[in-house]
Amino acid sequence: MKRGDVMQKRMSAAGCMFVLLVGLFLTGTTPVVAADEAIVDVSSPDAMKSVLEQQIGKRVKVKLCSGQDVEGKVAKVGSHAVQLTELVGMELFDATVKLDDVAAVIVRARSK
């Protein structure tokens, strides 16, 4: 991998994180952790992967750096991609999403 490719990847990841932080700031939401869930180190380079691994078998909405949403059930999490099944509105389809393209993972944190 060339040095320029590495720098471009880092800048892309930084841009995704910036979009996520601005979105959280503007909506006024704060992250909430349920008592039975593990705490994620958000400063870790593998934060998105860790969150997705905790959600295997559960429904999540993945916000991509492009702004597109993909919602489905987390089936597998690999070192470079996540597989979502039972996509909302496209139940007969599955999706494989590169972890580098994930800007945010939206999970149900509580019920009424």
KOLLUM-221906 format. One line per field, with one value per residue (C-alpha): x, y, z; residue number from 1. Coordinates in pm, 1 decimal, padded with zeros to 6 digits. Layout:
N
east = c(X|...) .
north = c(Y|...) .
up = c(Z|...) .
guke = c(NUM|...) .
This chain:
112
east = c(00000.0|00138.4|00190.3|-00063.7|-00325.7|-00269.2|-00302.6|-00619.5|-00769.3|-00685.5|-00836.0|-01148.8|-01184.7|-01127.4|-01396.5|-01643.6|-01573.1|-01615.2|-01955.5|-02061.4|-01949.9|-02115.2|-02436.6|-02436.1|-02362.9|-02640.5|-02903.9|-02807.4|-02796.9|-02556.1|-02448.8|-02627.7|-02492.3|-02726.9|-02610.0|-02576.7|-02375.6|-01999.0|-01848.2|-01677.2|-01350.0|-01447.8|-01085.5|-00995.6|-00941.6|-01168.2|-01460.0|-01710.9|-01607.4|-01645.0|-01992.8|-02104.3|-01961.5|-02172.4|-02481.5|-02451.9|-02803.2|-02963.0|-03109.8|-02899.6|-02898.2|-02560.3|-02501.1|-02245.7|-01996.7|-02194.3|-02499.8|-02692.7|-02856.2|-02858.1|-03073.3|-03072.3|-02967.4|-02592.8|-02493.9|-02111.7|-01836.6|-01498.6|-01175.5|-01276.7|-01655.4|-01989.8|-02269.1|-02627.1|-02926.4|-03303.8|-03262.1|-03553.1|-03761.9|-03548.7|-03599.1|-03484.2|-03145.4|-02826.6|-02558.7|-02185.5|-02049.0|-01682.4|-01605.5|-01409.3|-01737.1|-01928.2|-01977.0|-02217.1|-02390.3|-02737.4|-02875.0|-03184.4|-03056.3|-03377.6|-03747.3|-04033.1) .
north = c(00000.0|00338.6|00617.1|00834.2|00557.9|00531.4|00908.3|00913.2|00633.3|00819.1|01141.6|00952.4|00800.7|01141.3|01290.4|01018.1|01077.7|01454.1|01402.7|01175.5|01419.3|01717.2|01517.6|01422.3|01780.7|01927.6|01680.0|01721.3|01348.9|01188.6|00827.3|00605.1|00269.1|00013.1|-00163.1|-00500.3|-00369.2|-00345.1|00001.9|00080.1|00271.1|00535.4|00644.3|00297.2|00262.0|-00046.4|00128.5|00064.6|-00299.6|-00341.7|-00187.7|-00409.0|-00722.5|-00647.3|-00625.9|-00963.5|-01103.1|-00764.0|-00498.9|-00186.9|00110.1|00181.4|00539.5|00544.2|00824.0|00892.4|00976.7|00664.4|00444.4|00064.9|-00106.2|-00476.9|-00754.0|-00796.4|-01145.1|-01136.0|-00887.5|-00937.3|-00742.9|-00527.7|-00562.8|-00631.6|-00846.2|-00728.4|-00954.9|-00895.7|-00541.4|-00307.9|-00267.9|-00530.3|-00838.3|-01079.5|-00908.5|-00900.3|-00631.5|-00638.7|-00300.8|-00202.9|-00092.1|00204.0|00332.4|00329.9|00676.8|00572.6|00268.0|00341.6|00089.0|00070.0|00160.3|00143.9|00066.4|00269.9) .
up = c(00000.0|-00099.9|00150.8|-00031.3|-00006.1|00368.7|00412.0|00201.4|00412.7|00735.2|00601.4|00495.0|00842.2|01000.9|00777.0|00876.9|01246.2|01197.1|01032.1|01318.8|01589.5|01419.6|01383.4|01750.8|01852.2|01638.5|01755.6|02119.7|02178.7|02415.2|02399.0|02650.1|02760.8|02910.3|03224.3|03049.7|02752.3|02732.3|02715.8|02385.5|02373.4|02118.3|02076.7|01948.4|01572.9|01590.6|01766.7|01485.6|01463.1|01841.2|01840.8|01552.4|01718.5|02027.9|01806.1|01627.3|01586.2|01655.8|01425.9|01361.9|01128.2|00969.7|00852.3|00570.5|00501.9|00182.7|00396.3|00295.1|00563.0|00561.6|00825.3|00897.0|01130.7|01198.1|01082.5|01073.3|01147.1|00983.2|00995.4|00696.2|00650.3|00818.6|00675.7|00733.5|00664.4|00654.4|00521.8|00595.8|00281.3|00104.0|00324.0|00051.5|00025.5|00232.2|00235.5|00293.3|00402.5|00432.1|00788.3|00646.6|00495.2|00827.5|00979.4|01258.8|01402.9|01538.3|01788.2|02004.3|02350.6|02549.7|02531.4|02677.7) .
guke = c(1|2|3|4|5|6|7|8|9|10|11|12|13|14|15|16|17|18|19|20|21|22|23|24|25|26|27|28|29|30|31|32|33|34|35|36|37|38|39|40|41|42|43|44|45|46|47|48|49|50|51|52|53|54|55|56|57|58|59|60|61|62|63|64|65|66|67|68|69|70|71|72|73|74|75|76|77|78|79|80|81|82|83|84|85|86|87|88|89|90|91|92|93|94|95|96|97|98|99|100|101|102|103|104|105|106|107|108|109|110|111|112) .
